[in-house]
Amino acid sequence: MYYRPLGKTGALVSEVGMGCNRLGQEYAEDRHWVRLVQQAVELGVTVFDSSESYGWGRSEEMLGQALGNRDDVLVATKVSRAHETNEKDFSSRRVIEAAEASLRRLQRDRIDIYQLHSPSRADLQRYDWAEGMRRLKEQGKIRFSGVAVNGAADGVWLIEHMPVDMLQITYNIFATEAEEALFHLALAHGMGLLCRMPLARGVLTGKFRPGEAVEAGHRALLDGDRMAENIRKAEMLRPIAEAYEGGMTRMAHHFCLAPRAMSAIIPGARTIEQLEENVSASNSYGLPAETRAAIDALLDRG
C-alpha cells in the first residue's frame, strides 16, 4: 500500500481508502461488516469515509464496533439531511449536534475529517456551518473540516472563499470536470482531495452490458438517464481494459489515482474479495500516460 499527503494537513493516508456507504446493510450480520473493516486495516487502509445518513447511523455504528477510538486510522463522516424531516440544515447548531451524535455512534473522542454532505452553493452561502466547524475544532472534537461537493465548480468556490481543510469530489473516467481548474487550485492551496465514485457507481467494473437490465436497487440506477450512456461508454472501453493488467476495475482506479492533487480514492466494498481488489490498485503513480491517451481518444476527448 502506498500513502499520500492529505493536502497540507500533515496527515498521510493510504492511496486507497474505504467508502462506507453500504456498511451495515441488513442482508449481512454485524460481524461481517466489522470483520470487513478490520480486514481493511490489516491490508493497510487508513481512511474510512461514512455519513450520518448511511443507513441512518448503521455505517457509523459498524465503524465504531470495528475501530473504536484507535488513532492509527482516519475516520471521516458527514453531516447530512435530518433523518426525521429529510431537510438540509447546515446551521452551526445542527453541525455541532450531528457531530456529537456521530461521535457516540463511532465510539470516538474525535472525528478526523468532518464534512458537509453534498450542499448546494446556496447552502454554503446561507448557513453558518463554518462557525460550527470552528467550534468543534476548538473543542477538539474534529481534526479537519471538509465538504463533499456536488461539482468541481463548488470545490473551486470553496477553496477561494471558505476555510476548509479538504474536499471530497466525484471524479472518474466519465466525470473529469475537476481537471479544468480544481486540481491545479487544490495543489496551489494545499487542499486535500478524496475521490468518491471512482467506479461510477459500479459501471466501471464492466459488469453491465448495453441493453441489459440493471438489477432493481443497484446504485447505478441513481444516475438516471446518464446510466445507459455510461454503460455504453464502458463497453467502448472494454478492449483497452481487457489489455490492462487487472482489467476494467484496476484501470478505473488507476485513472483516479493519476492526478497529483488526489490524496486518496474511496471505493466501497461489500466483500473481502472486493476490498482486496480495491486495495491492490495502490501503485504510487496511477494510470500510465499512454493508457490515458487511449481512453481520451476513444471517448473523443481532446
C-alpha positions in Angstrom: 0.0 0.0 0.0 1.3 3.5 -0.9 0.5 6.7 1.0 -0.1 10.3 0.0 -0.4 13.6 1.9 -3.9 14.9 2.7 -3.1 18.3 1.4 -1.2 20.4 4.0 -2.9 18.8 7.0 0.2 16.9 7.9 -1.6 13.6 7.7 -0.7 10.7 5.4 -3.5 8.5 4.0 -3.4 5.3 2.1 -4.0 5.8 -1.6 -7.0 3.6 -1.5 -9.4 4.2 1.4 -12.8 2.6 2.0 -16.1 4.2 1.3 -18.6 3.0 3.9 -22.0 3.8 2.2 -23.0 0.1 2.3 -21.6 -0.7 5.7 -24.2 -2.2 7.9 -26.7 -3.2 5.3 -29.2 -5.7 6.7 -28.5 -8.6 4.3 -25.4 -9.4 6.4 -24.8 -9.8 10.1 -22.9 -7.1 12.0 -19.9 -9.4 12.4 -19.5 -9.5 8.6 -19.2 -5.7 8.4 -16.9 -5.4 11.5 -14.6 -8.0 10.0 -14.6 -6.3 6.7 -13.4 -3.0 8.3 -10.8 -4.8 10.4 -9.5 -6.6 7.3 -9.2 -3.3 5.5 -6.9 -2.1 8.3 -4.9 -5.2 8.1 -4.5 -4.6 4.3 -3.2 -1.1 5.0 -6.3 1.1 4.6 -6.1 4.2 6.8 -9.1 6.3 5.8 -12.7 5.3 6.2 -15.5 7.6 4.9 -19.0 7.5 6.3 -22.0 9.8 6.9 -24.8 10.0 9.4 -27.2 9.2 6.6 -25.5 5.9 5.5 -28.1 3.5 6.9 -29.1 6.4 9.2 -26.3 5.7 11.6 -25.7 2.0 10.9 -22.5 2.6 8.9 -21.1 4.7 11.8 -22.1 2.1 14.3 -20.2 -0.6 12.4 -17.1 1.6 12.2 -17.4 2.2 15.9 -17.5 -1.5 16.7 -14.6 -2.3 14.3 -12.3 0.7 15.1 -13.4 2.4 18.3 -11.0 5.1 19.4 -7.9 3.8 17.7 -5.6 6.5 16.4 -3.8 4.8 13.6 -6.6 5.4 11.1 -8.6 8.4 9.9 -12.3 8.3 10.3 -14.3 10.7 8.1 -18.0 11.3 8.4 -20.6 13.9 7.3 -23.5 16.0 8.5 -26.3 15.3 6.1 -30.1 15.7 5.8 -32.1 15.4 9.0 -33.5 11.9 9.3 -36.8 12.9 10.7 -37.6 15.5 8.0 -35.2 14.8 5.2 -34.4 18.5 5.2 -31.0 20.0 4.9 -29.8 22.2 7.7 -26.1 23.2 7.8 -26.5 25.7 10.7 -23.7 25.7 13.3 -26.2 24.3 15.8 -27.1 21.4 13.6 -23.5 20.8 12.6 -22.5 20.5 16.2 -25.5 18.3 17.2 -24.9 15.9 14.4 -21.2 15.7 15.2 -22.0 14.8 18.8 -24.3 12.0 17.7 -21.8 10.7 15.2 -19.1 10.6 17.9 -21.4 8.4 20.0 -22.1 6.0 17.2 -18.4 5.9 16.2 -17.3 5.4 19.8 -14.6 8.0 19.3 -13.4 11.1 21.1 -12.7 12.9 17.8 -13.8 12.8 14.2 -10.7 13.1 12.0 -12.5 14.5 8.9 -15.9 16.1 9.4 -17.7 17.2 6.2 -20.9 18.7 4.9 -22.7 16.2 2.8 -23.5 17.5 -0.8 -24.6 21.1 0.0 -25.7 23.3 -2.8 -23.9 26.6 -3.4 -26.9 28.3 -1.8 -26.5 26.1 1.3 -22.8 27.0 1.5 -23.6 30.7 1.5 -26.8 30.6 3.5 -25.8 28.7 6.6 -23.2 29.5 9.3 -21.7 26.0 9.1 -18.1 27.2 9.2 -18.7 28.6 12.7 -19.9 25.1 13.8 -16.7 23.5 12.3 -14.6 26.2 14.1 -16.2 25.5 17.4 -15.8 21.7 17.1 -12.2 22.1 16.2 -11.7 24.4 19.2 -13.2 21.7 21.5 -11.0 19.0 20.0 -14.0 17.1 18.6 -12.9 17.3 15.0 -9.5 17.3 13.5 -10.1 18.5 9.9 -13.1 20.1 8.3 -14.3 19.5 4.7 -17.1 19.4 2.2 -18.3 16.6 -0.1 -19.2 18.9 -3.0 -21.7 18.4 -5.8 -19.4 19.6 -8.5 -15.9 20.9 -9.3 -17.2 24.5 -9.6 -18.3 24.4 -5.9 -14.9 23.0 -5.0 -13.2 25.9 -6.7 -15.5 28.3 -4.9 -14.8 26.8 -1.5 -11.0 27.0 -2.0 -11.3 30.6 -2.9 -13.8 31.7 -0.2 -14.1 29.3 2.8 -11.7 27.9 5.4 -11.8 24.2 4.9 -9.0 21.6 5.1 -10.2 19.1 2.4 -12.8 18.3 -0.2 -14.5 15.2 -1.4 -15.2 15.2 -5.1 -16.7 12.9 -7.7 -14.0 12.0 -10.2 -13.8 9.1 -12.6 -13.3 8.2 -16.3 -16.7 9.7 -17.1 -16.6 12.7 -14.8 -13.4 14.8 -15.4 -14.6 18.3 -14.7 -12.1 18.6 -11.8 -9.3 18.6 -14.3 -10.3 22.0 -15.7 -9.3 24.1 -12.6 -9.9 22.3 -9.3 -6.8 20.1 -9.3 -4.4 23.0 -10.0 -6.1 25.2 -7.4 -6.0 22.4 -4.8 -2.3 21.8 -5.3 -1.6 25.6 -5.1 -3.6 25.9 -1.9 -2.6 22.6 -0.3 -6.2 21.3 -0.3 -6.6 17.6 0.3 -8.9 15.7 -2.0 -10.8 12.5 -1.5 -12.2 10.8 -4.6 -15.7 9.3 -4.4 -17.3 7.1 -7.1 -14.1 6.1 -8.9 -16.1 3.2 -10.4 -19.0 5.4 -11.4 -21.5 3.5 -9.2 -20.2 0.2 -10.4 -20.4 0.8 -14.1 -16.6 0.8 -14.4 -16.4 -2.7 -13.1 -17.5 -3.8 -16.5 -20.4 -5.9 -15.1 -23.1 -4.2 -17.2 -23.8 -4.6 -20.9 -25.7 -2.2 -23.2 -29.4 -3.2 -23.5 -29.3 -5.5 -20.5 -31.5 -4.7 -17.4 -29.8 -3.4 -14.3 -31.0 -5.2 -11.1 -33.5 -3.3 -9.1 -31.9 -1.3 -6.2 -28.5 -1.1 -7.8 -26.7 2.2 -7.1 -26.1 2.7 -10.8 -29.8 3.5 -11.2 -29.2 6.7 -9.2 -27.6 8.2 -12.3 -30.9 8.1 -14.1 -30.6 8.8 -17.8 -26.8 9.0 -17.5 -26.5 5.3 -16.6 -27.3 4.0 -20.1 -24.7 6.4 -21.6 -22.1 5.4 -19.1 -22.7 1.7 -19.7 -22.3 2.4 -23.5 -19.0 4.2 -22.8 -17.8 1.4 -20.6 -18.5 -1.1 -23.4 -16.4 1.1 -25.7 -13.5 0.9 -23.2 -13.7 -2.9 -22.8 -10.8 -3.6 -25.4 -8.5 -1.2 -23.5 -9.5 -2.7 -20.2 -9.0 -6.3 -21.4 -5.4 -5.5 -22.3 -4.8 -3.7 -18.9 -3.3 -5.6 -16.1 -6.1 -6.0 -13.6 -8.9 -5.2 -16.0 -11.5 -2.6 -16.0 -11.7 -2.0 -12.2 -8.0 -1.6 -11.8 -7.8 0.7 -14.8 -10.6 2.9 -13.4 -8.9 3.1 -10.0 -5.6 4.0 -11.6 -7.3 6.7 -13.6 -8.4 8.4 -10.4 -5.0 8.0 -8.7 -3.1 9.6 -11.5 -3.7 13.3 -10.6 -1.0 14.6 -8.1 -3.7 16.6 -6.3 -5.6 13.4 -5.3 -5.0 12.3 -1.7 -7.0 9.0 -1.9 -9.8 7.2 -3.7 -12.6 5.8 -1.5 -14.3 3.0 -3.3 -16.9 1.0 -1.4 -16.7 -2.7 -0.7 -19.3 -5.3 0.4 -17.0 -8.4 0.4 -13.4 -9.2 1.3 -12.8 -10.0 -2.4 -13.9 -6.5 -3.4 -11.9 -5.0 -0.7 -8.7 -6.9 -1.7 -9.3 -5.9 -5.4 -9.6 -2.2 -4.4 -6.5 -2.2 -2.2 -4.4 -3.9 -4.9 -4.9 -0.8 -7.1 -2.4 1.1 -5.0 0.7 1.7 -7.1 2.1 5.1 -6.3 1.5 6.7 -9.7 -1.8 5.8 -11.1 -2.5 5.3 -14.8 0.2 5.3 -17.5 0.1 8.3 -19.8 -0.4 6.1 -22.9 -3.5 4.4 -21.4 -5.0 7.7 -20.5 -4.4 8.9 -24.1 -6.1 5.8 -25.5 -9.1 6.4 -23.2 -9.4 10.0 -24.2 -9.1 9.2 -27.9 -11.8 6.5 -27.6 -14.2 8.8 -25.8 -13.3 11.7 -28.2 -11.8 13.9 -25.6 -9.0 16.2 -26.8 
